[in-house]
Amino acid sequence: MNTLEDLYYGNLFPHEKCSKLDDEVKELLKLLNRNEEKLAATLTESQKETFEKYKDCNREFSEISEREIFLNGFRLGARIIIDVVNN
């Protein structure tokens, strides 16, 4: 089976490689969580609700951005292959 068929049939999971975090990223996530906990401890209930909405919007923005980056990278790779084949 070729790569495109593997991708079509769900045998490839490109996003899996992104989830393998190196130590630097793990430390950054720990720091992010620790600071979020400290901040949340100082907020009123109304402020916590606003902060949760902010985090939801930020998460959605990140998902859209990651998808677009993936698609643009894939398109660039395809253009490179086309150039190689045509020249």
Rosetta constraint file for C-alpha pairs under 8 A:
AtomPair CA 1 CA 5 HARMONIC 6.15 0.50
AtomPair CA 1 CA 6 HARMONIC 6.53 0.50
AtomPair CA 2 CA 6 HARMONIC 6.18 0.50
AtomPair CA 3 CA 7 HARMONIC 6.12 0.50
AtomPair CA 4 CA 8 HARMONIC 6.08 0.50
AtomPair CA 5 CA 9 HARMONIC 6.01 0.50
AtomPair CA 6 CA 10 HARMONIC 6.08 0.50
AtomPair CA 6 CA 11 HARMONIC 4.81 0.50
AtomPair CA 6 CA 12 HARMONIC 5.75 0.50
AtomPair CA 7 CA 11 HARMONIC 5.81 0.50
AtomPair CA 7 CA 12 HARMONIC 5.00 0.50
AtomPair CA 7 CA 13 HARMONIC 7.49 0.50
AtomPair CA 13 CA 17 HARMONIC 7.89 0.50
AtomPair CA 14 CA 18 HARMONIC 7.59 0.50
AtomPair CA 15 CA 19 HARMONIC 6.82 0.50
AtomPair CA 16 CA 20 HARMONIC 7.01 0.50
AtomPair CA 21 CA 25 HARMONIC 5.97 0.50
AtomPair CA 21 CA 26 HARMONIC 6.28 0.50
AtomPair CA 22 CA 26 HARMONIC 6.31 0.50
AtomPair CA 23 CA 27 HARMONIC 6.14 0.50
AtomPair CA 24 CA 28 HARMONIC 6.27 0.50
AtomPair CA 25 CA 29 HARMONIC 6.16 0.50
AtomPair CA 26 CA 30 HARMONIC 6.28 0.50
AtomPair CA 27 CA 31 HARMONIC 6.25 0.50
AtomPair CA 28 CA 32 HARMONIC 6.09 0.50
AtomPair CA 29 CA 33 HARMONIC 6.12 0.50
AtomPair CA 30 CA 34 HARMONIC 6.08 0.50
AtomPair CA 31 CA 35 HARMONIC 6.10 0.50
AtomPair CA 32 CA 36 HARMONIC 6.10 0.50
AtomPair CA 33 CA 37 HARMONIC 6.17 0.50
AtomPair CA 34 CA 38 HARMONIC 6.34 0.50
AtomPair CA 35 CA 39 HARMONIC 6.09 0.50
AtomPair CA 36 CA 40 HARMONIC 6.00 0.50
AtomPair CA 37 CA 41 HARMONIC 6.19 0.50
AtomPair CA 38 CA 42 HARMONIC 6.89 0.50
AtomPair CA 39 CA 43 HARMONIC 6.74 0.50
AtomPair CA 40 CA 48 HARMONIC 6.55 0.50
AtomPair CA 43 CA 47 HARMONIC 5.50 0.50
AtomPair CA 43 CA 48 HARMONIC 5.79 0.50
AtomPair CA 44 CA 48 HARMONIC 6.06 0.50
AtomPair CA 45 CA 49 HARMONIC 6.25 0.50
AtomPair CA 46 CA 50 HARMONIC 6.39 0.50
AtomPair CA 47 CA 51 HARMONIC 6.03 0.50
AtomPair CA 48 CA 52 HARMONIC 6.10 0.50
AtomPair CA 49 CA 53 HARMONIC 6.35 0.50
AtomPair CA 50 CA 54 HARMONIC 6.19 0.50
AtomPair CA 51 CA 55 HARMONIC 6.20 0.50
AtomPair CA 52 CA 56 HARMONIC 6.17 0.50
AtomPair CA 53 CA 57 HARMONIC 6.22 0.50
AtomPair CA 54 CA 58 HARMONIC 6.09 0.50
AtomPair CA 55 CA 59 HARMONIC 5.99 0.50
AtomPair CA 56 CA 60 HARMONIC 6.22 0.50
AtomPair CA 57 CA 61 HARMONIC 6.09 0.50
AtomPair CA 58 CA 62 HARMONIC 6.12 0.50
AtomPair CA 59 CA 63 HARMONIC 6.23 0.50
AtomPair CA 60 CA 64 HARMONIC 6.27 0.50
AtomPair CA 61 CA 65 HARMONIC 6.11 0.50
AtomPair CA 62 CA 66 HARMONIC 5.98 0.50
AtomPair CA 63 CA 67 HARMONIC 6.15 0.50
AtomPair CA 64 CA 68 HARMONIC 6.24 0.50
AtomPair CA 65 CA 69 HARMONIC 6.11 0.50
AtomPair CA 66 CA 70 HARMONIC 6.12 0.50
AtomPair CA 67 CA 71 HARMONIC 6.18 0.50
AtomPair CA 68 CA 72 HARMONIC 6.01 0.50
AtomPair CA 69 CA 73 HARMONIC 6.08 0.50
AtomPair CA 70 CA 74 HARMONIC 6.16 0.50
AtomPair CA 71 CA 75 HARMONIC 6.10 0.50
AtomPair CA 72 CA 76 HARMONIC 6.09 0.50
AtomPair CA 73 CA 77 HARMONIC 6.16 0.50
AtomPair CA 74 CA 78 HARMONIC 6.20 0.50
AtomPair CA 75 CA 79 HARMONIC 6.18 0.50
AtomPair CA 76 CA 80 HARMONIC 6.20 0.50
AtomPair CA 77 CA 81 HARMONIC 6.26 0.50
AtomPair CA 78 CA 82 HARMONIC 6.18 0.50
AtomPair CA 79 CA 83 HARMONIC 6.13 0.50
AtomPair CA 80 CA 84 HARMONIC 6.19 0.50
AtomPair CA 81 CA 85 HARMONIC 6.12 0.50
AtomPair CA 82 CA 86 HARMONIC 6.01 0.50
AtomPair CA 83 CA 87 HARMONIC 6.06 0.50
